[in-house]
């Protein structure tokens, strides 16, 4: 990661906010060595964030991020806490070293899937310690939920003005699949890019039909360990619901956008409920 000049961030921190948001990435953005330069440069900010997360998970996370094997890092149970920790470490540097204040600079905070947890930490709604433990559990249970199933995810390039028709077609295709086969809309990333998720046969059939019917221009299989954001993740959602019972959420300092509703949370009690739904629901990005 490149060093960010102090002058650049001081200028951003001093700008009056209008309609500005801070965004955090989801799974797939991980790479070995991420954040190591910041860890070495900023002991009172980045280092403390990495050390706190490492301790929360019983040590091993920091060494995996900085010096581990890429194949091990990309495992869902490792990638999720690794990305969250690195994102928060970067934010801590901006806050403590460059004067960035999320409450003054932004109207909204949001993150893609896993990134929603990062947004909650960034806005003070969730502690870093609780967050890394939650997303470690989330990753473990997502993988376990489909341990004996053949599953897949595929990214689709949507043809112009075809998003609504494609969404309806996916529902129709799913309804026509054999018993125990499934395909659902996992992510709406933009008007021209979505991701579908489900069993391997379900995803393959949907990709074939959507291309043939010219709702999609291209389909690309994704190298993932589980079919995220579909009903096959029900067991993982149940595990998260139980885990949230022992976690304290606070009111975020700025509005956090839910992946499920694409709207800000209306109250603190809504946060864990929507995070449970997020496991099986479409990411409305």
Order of alpha helices (4+ residues) and beta strands (2+ residues): alpha-beta-alpha-alpha-alpha-alpha-alpha-alpha-beta-alpha-alpha-beta-alpha-beta-beta-alpha-beta-alpha-beta-alpha-beta
